[in-house]
Amino acid sequence: MICDDSQFGEAYGYPTPAALDAIKLLADTEAILLDPVYSSKAFAGMLADIKAGFYNSDDAIVFIHT
């Protein structure tokens, strides 16, 4: 299991620039709103992993937003 805290930011309750970008991206493309405290940081982390090549083009990725 990998535990990556790179998206934590300043503190709980403070959105990171990447989290705010993730909120805008998902709202603009899918009409899904993420909260600025938790889900947006998790989604930003997933996007960072994709950009870093952590996944390959054959991988199926599921983000669960509850």
Residue, then its C-alpha position, 0 to 999 in steps of 0.5 A: m500500500i502506498c500512502d502519499d501525503s503530497q497533496f495535504g497542503e498547509a493544513y486540513g481545511y485549506p485547499t491547495p492550488a492543485a485542489l482548486d484546479a481539480i475542482k474547476l476541471l471536474a466541474d467544467t468537464e463533468a458537472i461534478l463538484l468536489d469539496p475543497v477540503y478532502s475530495s479535491k485533494a484526493f482527486a488532485g493526487m490522482l491526477a498527479d499520479i496519472k501525470a507522473g506515469f504511475y498508471n499506464s494506458d491499459d489501467a482502469i482508474v476509478f475515483i469514488h466520490t461519495 
